[in-house]
Amino acid sequence: MLMDLSYHKLNLLNKIKNKNNLLQFLPKCLFNISCKKVITYRDSRLKVSYLIDIVHSLMLKYYFKQENKFAINAQVLKEKYGFKYKLYIDWLIENEILCLHRNYKAGFTSRIYRLDTKVFRSEIKRFNNTDKFLLKKFKKRVFDTINPIEETKSTIDIEVRQKLISDLFSVTIDVERSIFYLDLLKNEDRDNYNRNIYSIESINSKHLFYHFDNYGRLHTNFTILKSFIRKNCLEIDGESTGEIDIKNSQPLFLWKLIHQHDLLWVDKEEVNFFKNLTLSGNFYEYWGKILEEKNRKLVKQMTYKVLFGLNRHNSKADISFSQIFPTIHKFIKFYKKECGGYKVLAHDLQKAESNLIFNNIIKKINLIYPDIKLITIHDSIIYQKKWHNEVKQIFDAEINREFHLI
C-alpha cells in the first residue's frame, strides 16, 4: 500500500498549528529578568524572550554537540531578532553570560563565542516562551523541513522525513521512572543529566526537537536519551516498544567502503577477517580483548578515535588497531588524506548508514506497512513490539542486500 505523500505532512501541520509556547532552558543567570517582557539597555528596549531564546539555542547546541564553541552568523541573528540583534549579543557579553572566543577575520573565520561555564553549572529551570514571532519562526521551520518544494541538504527522502517527524508526536514517556533513573546518575555527569531531563520534559509536553544534518543523520530529543530510558520508558500510541539496530555499524560500513575501493595493497585475508567480525557483531568484543578493556563503551570510543580522529602516531588506539589490522589502518589514513581531511571518513560512513536506514529500510516499511510508527536513533529503529516480525523481516533483508549476503 502506497501512503499518500501529503498524509504525514498534513498530520504534522495539524499537530503544531495550535502550539502556543516553546519549552526552553532558563539558566540561573536569567532568573531575575524572566518575569519581565522587556529590559532597557543602551537606551533601547530588548525583548526578554529573545535573550532567553538565544541562550537556549546555544545551550541546546552544546548539549547535542558537547562543544562550547559557536559561530554566530550576523545575518541569521538579524533575520530572527531584528536590527537590534547586536545589542542582544552585547547585553549577554556585558552580563558575562556569553564571551567572544575568537574574533572575525575577513575572508577566513567567523566570530566564535562561548557560554560562560556558570550557565551549565548552576541551577537550570524551564521557560515557556510565548513570543508570537518566535512561534511563527518555529512553525515555519517545521513547514520548510517537510515541504518538498523547499531545497534541503538532507539526503533523506522527503516522504520519509515527513513520516519521521510526524511519528515523533505519537511517543509518550514514563516521566517518573525516567527521572528516578536519572537521579541516580546526576552526580556523575551533570551535562548528561541536564540534557536528558530537558528531553524528557520536552517529549512529555510534545515540544519536540529535530534536525536533519548535512550527513544524513536525524537528531531528536530521543537521540540523546540514555539507553535505559529508550528501552524501558517509551511507548508509541500507548503500546510498549522494541528496538533493532545495525551491529558494529560504523566498522561494518568501513568494510563496505574498503570493499568498494578494492585496492591491491589492502590485504584480502585481513579484510575478510574484519568483515566477519563486523557482520557477526563481535568486533568490539574482539578488540576489547586485545586492549584488555571489558567496557564496551570505551572500546567503541577507541574505535571512533581511529575511524574519525587524526590518527596520531602516539595514539594508543591507533597503535593497537594498526597492529591487528595494518592495511586497513593504512586505508583509513589514505582515505582521509585523499578525500578531504580527517572528518571526511566520519561523514561518508554516516551518509552510508543513513541511506540504508532511512532511504531503504524505513522507506520500505512505510510502503508496505504504513500503519507502523517509528523513531530512529541513528543506526537503530524503535517500533511497537506488536510489529516486531514485520520490522525485523524488512530490516534483515535490507542488511543482507546491502552487504551482499543474499
N, C-alpha and C positions, 0 to 999 in steps of 0.2 A: 504494500500500500504506500503510495507516494503522498507525503504530507504537503499540503498547500504551503508555498513559501511564505505567505503573509500570516499564517496562523500564529507562529511564535512571536512575530513582530507585534501583531495586534494584542495578543495576550499580555506581552510585556508592557506595552504602552498603557493598557488599561490598569495595570498594577501600579504604575508610577504616576499616573495623571493626578491623583489626589494626594500625593505626597506633600506634606506641609512643613517638614523640618529635615535638617541634616544633623546626624549624630556625630559630634566632633570631640576631639581631645581638648581638655581645658586644664593646662598645667597651672600649678600654684602661682606662678608669676603673673597670671592673668586673672586670678580670682577677683581682685579688687575692682576691675573695670567690667567684669562680665555682666553686672546688673544694669549697666548703662547702655544707651543706644549710640551715643556719640561722645567723643572727648575732644577737647581743643588742644591743638598742637601747632605752634608757629603761626598763630592767627588763622588756622584752618580747622574745620570740623572733620574729624575722622570717624568713620563708622567702626564701632567695636566689633561688629560681626565680621568685617573684613580682616581686622587684625587677628582675630581668633581663627579665621579660615586659612590665613597664610601660615600660621604656626601649626595648625592641624595638618595641613597638606605636607609640610616639611617633616613633621613627626611621623606621618604615615609612610613617607618615603624612607625615613630612617629605619623604621621597624621592618619594612619589607626588604630593603637592600642592605641593612646593617652597616651603613656607611654614613657618617655625619659630614657630608660634603654635598653642596647643592649649587648647581649652575642655574641662576635665576635669570630668565630671559626678560628683558625690559618690555618687549613688545607683548609678550604673554601677560605680564603684570598689568600693562596698560589696558589691554582688552578686557581683563577680568575686573580690575579695581578702578579703572578710570584714570584721568590725567594726574590725580594726586598719588599715584602708585609709589613714587619715590619717597613721599612723606611717610607712608606706612612702613617702608623699609627703614627709613631713618629713625622713626619712633622705636622700632624694635631694637635697632642697634644702640640707640641712646639709653634704652632701658635694660641693656645688657642681656637681651633675650637672643639676639642674633649678632653675629660678628662677621666681618669680612675676612675670609681666609686667604684669598688670592685676588689681586686686582685685575681689572680688564687690561688686556694688551691687544691693541688694534691688529686685526688680521690673524691673531694666534689663539687667544683664550678669552673666555667669558669671565665675569666676576664669579667667584666661588665663595659661598657663605657657609657658616656653621652655626648650629644651635648651641647655646651655652649648655653645659652638662647639667646645670641645675634644672633645666626643663624636664629631663628624664629621671633625675634622681630624687626629686621632690614629689609631693602628692599630685596625682592626676585625676581629675574628675571628668564629667561629661558636660557638653554644652549642646543644647538643642538650638541650632542656628535656623532661624525662621526668615532670614533675609530673602525677599522675593526675587531679587536679581540673581542671587547665588543659586536659588532653587531653579530658576529658569535656565541658568547655565548648566546645572546638573542634568536636568531633563533633556536639554539639547544634546548633551554628550551621550546620553543613552540613545537618543534617536540617531545620532551620527554613527554610533557603533553598529547599529542593527539595520541601517538604511543601505541597501545595495547600490544606491546611486553615489553615495559618498566614497571618495577614494580612501583607502586604508592601506597601511603597510603590512597588516596582518596577512599571513599566508593561509589562515583558516577559512574554509568556505563560508559564505555569508549565512546560508541556512543553518549551518552548524553553530555559528556564533549566536544567531537568534535563539536557537534551542537552548544552548548552554546558559545564556543569561536568563531566559525565561524560567528554566528549571531550578535556578538558584532560589526562586521565591517559594518553591514547594518544600523546602527543607526547614525543619524545626530542630531545636537543640534543647537538651535537658540541661538547663542553666544551673540548677542546684548541684547536680552531680559533677558538671564540668568545673565549676568554681571550687567545689570541695577538693577535687583532684589538684587543681592549680595551687590552692592554698598550701598544699603540702610541699610545693616546689618553689614558692615565691622568693625564698631567701637564697636560692641557688643562682637564679638568673632573672634579675629584675626586668630587663628589657623584654625577655621572652614572656614573662608573666604579664606585663602591661599590654603587649600586642595581642596576646591570647584573650585576655579579659575584654579588650575592646572588640575583638572579633566575635566573641560570644554574645556580647550585648548587641552588637550590630546585626548579627544573624537573628537574634531574638526579636529585634524591633524592625526587621526587614529593611534595614539600612545597609544595602549590600554593595560592597566594593568589588570592582572587576577591572582588569586592564589586560588587553592583548598587546604583548610586546612585539618588537620587530623580528624576533627569532622564533615566533610560533607558539610561545607559551601564554597560557591564560593564568593570571594571578588574581585570586579572590580572597575573601575572608576565610575561606576554607583551606587554602594552601598553606597558611601559617599556623593552623591549629595543631596542637600536639597530637601525635598518633593515637594515644589512648582515647582522646575526646572524639576524634573522627570515627574510631572503630566502635565506640560504646555509647555515644551521646547524641548521635544524629538519627533523624527519621525523615523519610520522604513521604509526603502525604499521610503522615501518621503511622507509617509502617517501618519496621526495622530494616537496616541496610547491610549490605555486604560490600566487599572491596576486592578488586582484582588488579594486579599490576604486572609490568614487564620486569622480570628478574634481571638484575645487573644491567639495567637499561643502557647507561652511557658506555660501559665497556662493550656491550653487545653491539651497539651501533658503531663503535670504533672498529670492531671486527669487520662489519659490513663495508665500512669506508676503506679499510685496508684491502679487502677482497675486490672492491671495485677498481682500485688503482693497479693491483696485480704487478707490483714492482719486483724485478728479478732478484734484488738484494734482500728482500724480506723473506726469511726462512719459512718454508711451507709447513714443516712439521711444527715449528713454534706457533705459527698462526692457527693451525688445526687444533693444537692443544688449548690455545687461548679461546678458540671458538667453542670447544666442548665445555670448557669451564663456564663460559658466559651463558651458553644455551641451557645448561643444566642448572644455572642459578647458583653455582658453587664458587664463583671467582673470589668473592670477598672472604669466604671461609678459607680457601686455599692460600691466598696471600696473607691472611691473618696468621696462619700457622708459620709462614716464613718469617713474618715480622715479630712473631711471638706476642701477638696482640689479640686478645679474646673479644674486645669491644668492637662489634661490627661497625658501629657508627664511626669510630676513629679510623678503622681500615678504609671505610668509604671516603672519609675526608682525605686520607693519604692518596687514594686513587685520584680524587679530583685535583690534588696538587700536581700530580703527574700529567693528567689529561689537560688541565686548564691553567696551570701555572707557568712559571718562567723556565722550568727545568734547569735550575742551577746545579752546578757540578757537585756542590757540597750538601745538597738536599738529601736527607735520609730516605725520603720516599722515592726519589729518582734513582738513588744508588741501588736500593733494594729491587725496584722494578726492572732496572736495566740489567741486573744480574740474572733475573729469571727470564725476561723477555727482551734480550738485547736488540734484535732487529725491529721489534715493534716500538721500542723506546726511540730507536733511531728514526722510524717513520713518524712518530709524534713530533719530534723536533723538526724533521724535514717539512712536514705539512705546515707547521706554524710559520716556518721561515719562508716557504714558497708561496703561501696563500694569504699572507697579510698580517702576521703577528700572532702573539700567543693567545689572544682571545678568539681567534677565528675557529679553532677546533671546537671550543665550547659552543659557539653559535651554530656551527654546521651540524653537530651532533644533536643539539636541541631542535633544530629545524627538522631533522630526520625523524626524531622521536615524535614531534608534534604532528608531522604529516601522517604518520602511522596511526596515532591515537585519534586525531580529530577528523582528518580527511578520508581515512579508511574505516577504522573501527566504529567510531561514533556515527559517522555518516551512514554506514550500512545498518547499524542498529536502528537509526531513525527512519530509514527507508522501509525496513522490514517490520519493525515493532515501534511505531510512532508513539505508543502509549507509555513506553519505558522512559522514565525521567532519570537523568544522570547528573552527577557533578564530577569534576576531574581534579586530581592533584598531580599535575604534570604527567607522570608515566602510569598513573593509576586511575581507575574509574570506580565510583561509588554508585550503587544502584539499590533498588528494593530487592530484598532477598528472594521474593517470590519469582523474580525474573532471572535467577542465577543461571539456570541451564541455558536460557536463550542468550544471555550476555556472554557466558563462557564459550559457547559454541562459536559465536562470531569472533570473539577475542582470539581464541586459539587458532582458528582458521586463518585469520589475517596475520598473526605472528608467524605461523608456518609458511605462509605465502611470502611474507617479507624476507624471511631468511632462508628461502629455497629448501624448505623441508618437505614440500609436497609437490 
